[in-house]
Amino acid sequence: MIWHVYIVKCIDDSLYTGITTDISRRVIEHNNSKLGAKSLKGKRPVTLVYSENYDTQSEARKREAAIKQWKREYKLKLIERSTEQGLP
């Protein structure tokens, strides 16, 4: 099973980082259901701006934790670089 680390951009321009096995489903959950992150409740809709793939949940969780520690400017640079390379 492939695990994805993802970043979504919220309507208020904030960024949220998470992990999932199905990015499409997770973005829909964040936008339309009670299954989405509670911290995003007032920040909908969200848009996927970045993702990475990992073979294990453990690897994905470690990367998610690392990214969550970064300052916003570093996250934006990561997103910018991936956009330049044509990645979501």
Disulfide bonds with the S-S distance in Angstrom:
none
